[in-house]
Amino acid sequence: MHISCSNEMLVIRNLDQVGSREGDLGGSTTVGFLRSDKAHGLCKRVDHMIFENFKENLWNVHLIEMKSGVTSNEKWIDIKGKFRASYLLAHMIASVLEIKIETTRMYTTYE
């Protein structure tokens, strides 16, 4: 995971990455009180999360999941779980930073 921030943006790249690479924070974004069973998928994360400040203390959140292909309903269910968990994580981050989320947009990119 790699975090960049400014007054206008907070960008978290490789949010789903557990290991660490040079320049990355590594670690985990697991939240202890969320269910970790596979059926609910609350420990999965999207690939990237961007907080965009468009007015004073009003932010848009962009959740981005990247796939090489989406060929089955099972894959969409997996993506939906990642969005659900990342949406909750975004609101937890916003709460800690005392910022207000105006909108959340979710994107799936694939070839």
Contacts in CASP RR format, 6 or more apart in sequence:
PFRMAT RR
TARGET T0000
AUTHOR 0000-0000-0000
METHOD contacts of the structure
MODEL  1
MHISCSNEMLVIRNLDQVGSREGDLGGSTTVGFLRSDKAHGLCKRVDHMI
FENFKENLWNVHLIEMKSGVTSNEKWIDIKGKFRASYLLAHMIASVLEIK
IETTRMYTTYE
1 12 0 8 1.000
1 13 0 8 1.000
1 14 0 8 1.000
1 15 0 8 1.000
1 17 0 8 1.000
1 24 0 8 1.000
1 25 0 8 1.000
1 26 0 8 1.000
1 27 0 8 1.000
1 29 0 8 1.000
2 12 0 8 1.000
2 13 0 8 1.000
2 14 0 8 1.000
2 23 0 8 1.000
2 24 0 8 1.000
2 25 0 8 1.000
3 10 0 8 1.000
3 11 0 8 1.000
3 12 0 8 1.000
3 13 0 8 1.000
3 25 0 8 1.000
4 10 0 8 1.000
4 11 0 8 1.000
4 13 0 8 1.000
5 11 0 8 1.000
7 53 0 8 1.000
8 52 0 8 1.000
8 53 0 8 1.000
9 50 0 8 1.000
9 51 0 8 1.000
9 52 0 8 1.000
9 53 0 8 1.000
10 50 0 8 1.000
10 51 0 8 1.000
10 97 0 8 1.000
11 48 0 8 1.000
11 49 0 8 1.000
11 50 0 8 1.000
11 51 0 8 1.000
12 48 0 8 1.000
12 49 0 8 1.000
12 50 0 8 1.000
13 47 0 8 1.000
13 48 0 8 1.000
14 24 0 8 1.000
14 47 0 8 1.000
14 48 0 8 1.000
15 29 0 8 1.000
15 45 0 8 1.000
15 46 0 8 1.000
15 47 0 8 1.000
15 48 0 8 1.000
15 49 0 8 1.000
15 86 0 8 1.000
16 44 0 8 1.000
16 45 0 8 1.000
16 46 0 8 1.000
16 47 0 8 1.000
16 82 0 8 1.000
17 24 0 8 1.000
17 26 0 8 1.000
18 26 0 8 1.000
18 27 0 8 1.000
18 28 0 8 1.000
19 26 0 8 1.000
19 27 0 8 1.000
20 26 0 8 1.000
20 27 0 8 1.000
29 45 0 8 1.000
29 89 0 8 1.000
30 36 0 8 1.000
30 43 0 8 1.000
31 42 0 8 1.000
31 88 0 8 1.000
31 89 0 8 1.000
31 92 0 8 1.000
34 42 0 8 1.000
34 43 0 8 1.000
34 85 0 8 1.000
34 88 0 8 1.000
35 41 0 8 1.000
35 42 0 8 1.000
36 42 0 8 1.000
36 43 0 8 1.000
40 81 0 8 1.000
41 81 0 8 1.000
41 82 0 8 1.000
41 84 0 8 1.000
41 85 0 8 1.000
42 81 0 8 1.000
42 84 0 8 1.000
42 85 0 8 1.000
42 88 0 8 1.000
43 85 0 8 1.000
44 78 0 8 1.000
44 81 0 8 1.000
44 82 0 8 1.000
44 85 0 8 1.000
45 82 0 8 1.000
45 85 0 8 1.000
45 86 0 8 1.000
45 89 0 8 1.000
46 63 0 8 1.000
46 64 0 8 1.000
46 65 0 8 1.000
46 82 0 8 1.000
46 83 0 8 1.000
46 86 0 8 1.000
46 106 0 8 1.000
47 64 0 8 1.000
47 65 0 8 1.000
47 66 0 8 1.000
48 62 0 8 1.000
48 63 0 8 1.000
48 64 0 8 1.000
48 66 0 8 1.000
49 61 0 8 1.000
49 62 0 8 1.000
49 63 0 8 1.000
49 64 0 8 1.000
49 86 0 8 1.000
49 89 0 8 1.000
49 90 0 8 1.000
50 61 0 8 1.000
50 62 0 8 1.000
50 64 0 8 1.000
51 59 0 8 1.000
51 60 0 8 1.000
51 61 0 8 1.000
51 90 0 8 1.000
51 93 0 8 1.000
51 94 0 8 1.000
51 99 0 8 1.000
52 59 0 8 1.000
52 60 0 8 1.000
52 61 0 8 1.000
52 62 0 8 1.000
53 59 0 8 1.000
53 99 0 8 1.000
54 60 0 8 1.000
54 102 0 8 1.000
55 102 0 8 1.000
57 99 0 8 1.000
57 100 0 8 1.000
58 100 0 8 1.000
58 102 0 8 1.000
59 94 0 8 1.000
59 99 0 8 1.000
59 100 0 8 1.000
59 101 0 8 1.000
59 102 0 8 1.000
60 101 0 8 1.000
60 102 0 8 1.000
60 103 0 8 1.000
60 104 0 8 1.000
60 105 0 8 1.000
61 90 0 8 1.000
61 94 0 8 1.000
61 101 0 8 1.000
61 103 0 8 1.000
61 104 0 8 1.000
61 105 0 8 1.000
62 104 0 8 1.000
62 105 0 8 1.000
62 107 0 8 1.000
63 83 0 8 1.000
63 86 0 8 1.000
63 87 0 8 1.000
63 90 0 8 1.000
63 104 0 8 1.000
63 105 0 8 1.000
63 106 0 8 1.000
63 107 0 8 1.000
64 107 0 8 1.000
64 109 0 8 1.000
65 79 0 8 1.000
65 82 0 8 1.000
65 83 0 8 1.000
65 106 0 8 1.000
65 107 0 8 1.000
65 108 0 8 1.000
65 109 0 8 1.000
66 108 0 8 1.000
66 109 0 8 1.000
66 110 0 8 1.000
67 75 0 8 1.000
67 79 0 8 1.000
67 108 0 8 1.000
67 109 0 8 1.000
67 110 0 8 1.000
68 110 0 8 1.000
68 111 0 8 1.000
69 75 0 8 1.000
69 110 0 8 1.000
69 111 0 8 1.000
70 76 0 8 1.000
70 79 0 8 1.000
70 108 0 8 1.000
70 110 0 8 1.000
79 108 0 8 1.000
83 106 0 8 1.000
87 104 0 8 1.000
87 106 0 8 1.000
90 101 0 8 1.000
90 104 0 8 1.000
91 101 0 8 1.000
94 100 0 8 1.000
94 101 0 8 1.000
END
